[in-house]
């Protein structure tokens, strides 16, 4: 049993005990109740084992069964969040959304679940819903750079450049040395067509982050927008090299775009297929 699973098991015992579910009272001291408790803990543990080996369907079934046994404990929001993640890995976005929403109904302050739901709304092309979740997250944690950066990226997708810049400026006001915000600014200037400023920012970022796949992907996007296909191809290759086992779906879509321009339909189709696989898995 891993340290995390041992912690989870101990937490479940602590949660069940105050509810009188461990057989301490005469009313609940029955064999059936004890078996129910044991089954609940075993299902949670088995779900983590199944998820760890990539059997997401089995892991989901076991979590759903555990939640049917005890639908509302202090641990239920976390289990619902985990269930949503498993459903998302299987490509079932509708079910994942229901799970995340159910978790937030039980614990509206659970930031991890709200962040997961916000990202899911983006994938589902529901920007207004995503912006609502990001607004709540930022109200809860005003200094969280990740939330502000993700919202800025969503504004960029909507071509709301002024709103994106406000969030990026907000990050820099809190952390003048933030490289993440400058990555965002470089993309913003690319989308505005300010290529000279974008190139200057990317040169600075490559110097500071020479092995960062996101930087090379962004610069490749800028070069492609300028029609500099050779430089774009070089940076796409560098982005793939430095992304290791975790390339982004957007990187493969960028490679597909370049391949189509070059007339390489086979590579374009393969890149789109890979992008869609990554998007289905929630990456």
Protein Blocks (a to p, Z undefined) as FASTA:
>chain_A
ZZklmmmmmmmmmmmmmnopnopamklmcfklmmmmmmmmmmmmmmmmmmmnopaklmmm
mmmmmmmmmmbcfklmmmmmmmmmmmmmnopaklmmmmmmmmmmmmmmlmklmmmmmmmm
mmnopaklmmmmmmmmmmmmmmlmklmmmmmmmmmmnopaklmmmmmmmmmmmmmmlmkl
mmmmmmmmmmnopamlmmmmmmmmmmmmmmbfklmmmmmmmmmmnopaklmmmmmmmmmm
mnommccfklmmmmmmmmmmnopaklmmmmmmmmmmmmmnoZZ
